[in-house]
Amino acid sequence: MFDEYDNNNIFARILRGEIPCKKVHEDEYTLAFEDINPQAPVHTLVIPKGRYISMKDFSATASDAEIAGLIRAVGKVAAMKGLKESGYRILANAGPNSHQEVPHLHIHVFGGQPLGPMLVKK
């Protein structure tokens, strides 16, 4: 797991405007943008604007307004992408076993096709 926030992670750089993104939604607390390597027809990332590594970090230290803002942004993105009727999956990875690649909390919103089982048993 990441021990401390990296100010040069790609999402921090996107938030600072150093790297462009295909913005879907932005408000006081969040930014949502298209994933650059989509795994489904709809694959949008929703991130808090604060310096949070994981859901554990976010839920322990974010303000109530930031927490509500992130959850509401996920719902808004799903609605904006037309996923309310067909359904969608949300996913937030945390730590090495989950394959978290960027040390900034991000929630994936997947949809636009049947997504199949969450995990494949071995």
C-alpha positions in Angstrom: 0.0 0.0 0.0 1.1 3.5 -0.6 2.4 5.1 2.7 2.1 8.7 1.8 0.4 10.9 -0.9 2.5 11.5 -4.0 2.0 15.0 -5.2 3.3 14.0 -8.7 0.8 11.1 -9.3 -1.0 11.4 -12.6 -4.4 12.4 -10.9 -2.7 15.2 -8.9 -1.2 16.4 -12.1 -4.6 16.3 -13.9 -6.2 18.2 -11.0 -3.5 20.9 -11.3 -4.1 21.1 -15.1 -0.7 19.8 -16.0 -2.1 16.8 -17.9 -5.3 17.1 -20.0 -8.3 14.9 -19.4 -11.7 14.3 -21.1 -13.8 15.9 -18.4 -17.3 14.5 -17.7 -18.2 16.3 -14.5 -16.6 18.8 -12.1 -17.8 20.4 -8.9 -16.3 21.8 -5.7 -15.2 18.4 -4.4 -14.7 16.1 -7.4 -13.5 15.7 -10.9 -14.8 12.9 -13.2 -13.1 12.1 -16.5 -12.9 9.3 -19.0 -10.4 6.5 -18.4 -7.5 6.6 -21.0 -7.6 2.7 -21.1 -11.3 1.9 -20.9 -12.3 -1.6 -19.9 -16.0 -1.2 -20.9 -17.9 1.0 -23.3 -18.4 3.4 -20.3 -15.4 3.7 -18.1 -15.3 7.0 -16.1 -13.1 7.8 -13.1 -14.4 10.0 -10.3 -11.8 11.4 -8.0 -11.9 13.7 -4.9 -10.0 17.0 -5.3 -8.3 16.4 -1.9 -5.1 14.5 -1.3 -6.5 11.1 -0.5 -4.7 7.8 -1.2 -7.5 5.3 -0.6 -11.0 4.9 0.7 -9.6 4.1 4.2 -7.7 7.5 4.1 -10.7 9.3 2.7 -13.3 7.9 5.1 -11.1 8.7 8.1 -10.0 12.2 7.2 -12.3 13.8 4.6 -15.0 16.2 5.6 -18.6 15.2 5.6 -19.1 17.5 2.6 -16.3 15.9 0.7 -17.6 12.4 1.4 -21.1 13.4 0.3 -19.7 15.2 -2.7 -17.9 12.1 -3.9 -20.9 9.8 -3.5 -23.2 12.3 -5.3 -20.7 12.7 -8.1 -20.6 9.0 -8.7 -24.5 9.0 -9.0 -24.4 12.1 -11.3 -21.8 10.5 -13.6 -23.9 7.3 -13.9 -27.0 9.3 -14.8 -25.1 11.5 -17.2 -23.7 8.4 -19.0 -27.2 6.9 -19.3 -26.5 4.0 -16.9 -29.4 4.3 -14.5 -31.7 1.8 -16.3 -29.2 -0.7 -17.6 -27.0 -0.7 -14.5 -23.4 -0.1 -13.7 -20.5 -1.2 -11.5 -18.4 1.0 -9.3 -15.0 -0.1 -8.1 -12.3 1.5 -5.9 -9.0 -0.4 -5.6 -6.9 0.0 -2.5 -3.4 -1.4 -2.1 -1.2 -3.9 -4.0 -3.5 -6.9 -3.9 -6.2 -4.9 -5.5 -3.9 -3.7 -8.3 -4.2 0.0 -7.3 -1.9 1.8 -9.7 -2.3 5.4 -8.8 -2.0 6.6 -5.2 -5.0 8.8 -5.3 -8.5 7.6 -4.4 -10.4 7.0 -7.6 -13.7 5.3 -8.3 -14.3 3.6 -11.6 -17.8 3.7 -13.1 -18.2 0.9 -15.6 -21.2 0.2 -17.8 -22.6 0.1 -21.3 -22.6 -3.7 -21.6 -23.2 -6.7 -19.5 -20.1 -6.8 -17.2 -20.1 -10.4 -16.1 -18.9 -11.8 -12.8 -16.9 -9.5 -10.5 -14.1 -12.1 -9.9 -13.2 -15.4 -11.5 -12.6 -18.2 -8.9 -9.3 -20.1 -9.4 
